[in-house]
Amino acid sequence: MSEPVAPRQVVLQKVYVKDASLESPLAPQVFTRTWQPQLDVQVTSSLLSLNPEQHQVLLSVTVTAKLEQDVAFLAEVQQAGIFLVKGVGDEAERRRVLGTECLSILYPFAREAVADLVQRGGFPSLLLQPIDFAALYDEHARRTPAAPH
């Protein structure tokens, strides 16, 4: 008789902002200019295993707004979460869960933190677009098949 399979669990145990900053190098003059920025959004992530079942997932979002060649603002947020992951197959599947599902859980928190920073800095509202982390994970896996995910 086979052993019962443990139920799959992905539980957000803690969510927190690990780091956040807003730089506005042209303030106050930036507020007198026409607001038509070019936005550059960079998103990265990292994983830290705390023990075999607990992992910190860190989602870093950096938004740079430029007016022509001048940086109007630079907003950076490192949104983190501690996740309990149990009953997930092998290491590759665990990394996929952490790199897709967990990032999808954290992203709305990061979006809100970025929007709050930008608004508190005196700039118009900023709403970052949704991200399909599963598609990004799959694309990364296709481009680097030999690398661990």
C-alpha positions, 0 to 999 in steps of 0.5 A: 500500500502506498503512503498518502500524499501530503496535500499541496500547501502554499501559504503566505505567512508574512508579507512585508516591505524590505526596502523602499525609496523614492528619489526626486532629483529635480524637485521642486522644478520638476513640478513646474514642467509638463508631465509626460514622462517616459516610464521604465519599469524593471522587475526582478526576484530572488529566493531565500530558503529559510528551511526546507518548507519556508522560503522568503520570496523577494520581488524588486520593482524599480520605476524610473520616470524621465522627462526627456533626459531628466530623471523626474523620479526613481521609485524602488520597492523590495516587497517580500513574503515568507511562504510555507510550501508543502506537498509540492513535488520535486525541487524544480516544481517548488522553484516554479511555485515560488517563482510564479504563484508566490510572485503573483501573490506579492505583486499587488502589494508591490504595486500598491507600495510603488503607487503610494511612494509616487503619490506621496512624492507629489506625482500623479497616480501611477498604476503598474500593469499586471504581470504574468509571472508564469509566462515570464518563468516559462520564457526564462526556462526556454532561454536557459534550459541548462540553468536551474530555475 
